[in-house]
Amino acid sequence: MKQQQRPVYLDLPKIATKMSITAKISILHRISGVLMFLGLPLVLALFHHSLTNETFFANCYSVSSCLVMKLVFIGLIWAIMHHMCAGIRFLLLDIHIGIERNIAQKSARIVIIISLILTAILGVLIW
């Protein structure tokens, strides 16, 4: 009889530490796209209803002033900023600009830095 293979345990933190910065940027680009896909319709619906109803606006304003919602908004801002910066990087890679390994790693680090700086700037404006 042939022995069945047992499933392999995937140690995700260990796998993540072995990944290159370019792979992590790619994964974060996908995560930020999902966050935008899920979060922006909610924000747009709240914006629409706040423009049509004065009491709803007052309720939205009071809810959006709490700490948890501000953190959610900062998360959405990060998703937009990271997705935009990484998208520009991927467009440049698609036209074969910066495809050398060391340049690609530098541009991945630059994407992280710029997206965090832009998030901090816009986060200060909404805080």
C-alpha positions in Angstrom: 0.0 0.0 0.0 1.1 3.5 -0.8 1.3 5.9 2.1 -0.7 9.1 1.8 1.3 12.4 1.8 0.3 14.6 4.7 -0.3 18.3 4.1 2.7 20.5 4.5 2.6 23.2 7.2 3.2 26.6 5.7 5.0 28.9 8.1 3.9 32.2 6.6 6.1 34.5 8.7 9.1 32.4 7.8 8.2 32.5 4.1 7.7 36.3 4.3 11.1 36.9 5.8 12.7 35.0 2.9 10.8 37.0 0.2 12.5 39.9 -1.5 11.3 43.4 -1.2 10.0 43.4 -4.7 7.8 40.4 -3.9 6.5 42.1 -0.7 5.6 45.3 -2.8 3.7 43.1 -5.2 1.7 41.5 -2.4 1.0 44.9 -0.8 -0.1 46.2 -4.2 -2.7 43.5 -4.3 -3.8 44.0 -0.7 -4.1 47.8 -1.2 -6.3 47.1 -4.3 -8.6 44.9 -2.3 -8.8 47.5 0.5 -9.7 50.2 -2.0 -12.3 47.9 -3.7 -13.9 47.2 -0.3 -13.5 50.6 1.3 -14.1 53.2 -1.4 -17.7 52.2 -2.2 -18.5 52.7 1.5 -16.9 56.1 1.6 -18.6 57.2 -1.6 -22.0 56.0 -0.2 -21.5 57.9 3.0 -20.4 61.0 1.0 -23.5 60.8 -1.2 -25.9 60.4 1.7 -24.2 63.2 3.7 -24.8 65.6 0.8 -28.4 64.7 0.4 -29.5 64.8 4.1 -28.5 67.3 6.7 -29.0 65.1 9.7 -27.1 62.3 8.1 -24.2 64.7 7.5 -24.2 65.6 11.2 -24.2 61.9 12.1 -21.4 61.1 9.6 -19.4 64.0 11.0 -19.7 62.8 14.5 -18.9 59.2 13.6 -15.9 60.1 11.4 -14.5 62.2 14.3 -13.9 59.1 16.4 -10.4 57.5 16.6 -11.4 54.2 15.0 -12.9 55.8 11.9 -9.8 58.1 11.5 -7.6 55.0 11.6 -9.8 53.4 9.0 -9.5 56.5 6.8 -5.7 56.5 7.3 -5.7 52.9 6.2 -7.7 53.8 3.1 -5.4 56.7 2.4 -2.4 54.4 2.6 -4.1 51.9 0.3 -4.6 54.6 -2.3 -1.2 56.1 -2.0 0.6 52.7 -2.0 -1.5 51.4 -4.9 -0.7 54.6 -6.9 3.0 54.5 -6.2 3.4 50.8 -6.8 1.2 51.1 -10.0 3.6 53.7 -11.4 6.5 51.5 -10.6 4.9 48.5 -12.3 4.1 50.6 -15.4 7.7 51.6 -15.6 8.7 47.9 -15.2 6.3 47.0 -18.0 8.1 49.3 -20.4 11.5 47.9 -19.2 12.6 50.8 -17.1 14.3 49.7 -13.9 14.2 46.0 -14.5 17.7 45.4 -13.3 17.7 43.7 -9.9 19.4 46.4 -7.8 17.3 49.2 -9.4 14.1 47.2 -8.9 14.9 46.7 -5.2 15.7 50.4 -4.8 12.4 51.4 -6.5 10.5 49.1 -4.3 12.0 50.7 -1.2 11.2 54.1 -2.7 7.6 53.1 -3.2 7.3 52.2 0.5 8.9 55.5 1.6 6.9 57.7 -0.7 3.6 56.0 0.1 4.2 56.4 3.8 5.2 60.0 3.5 2.1 60.8 1.4 -0.1 58.9 3.9 1.4 60.9 6.8 0.9 64.2 5.0 -2.7 63.5 4.1 -3.3 61.8 7.5 -2.3 65.0 9.3 -4.8 66.9 7.1 -7.7 64.7 8.2 -6.7 64.4 11.8 
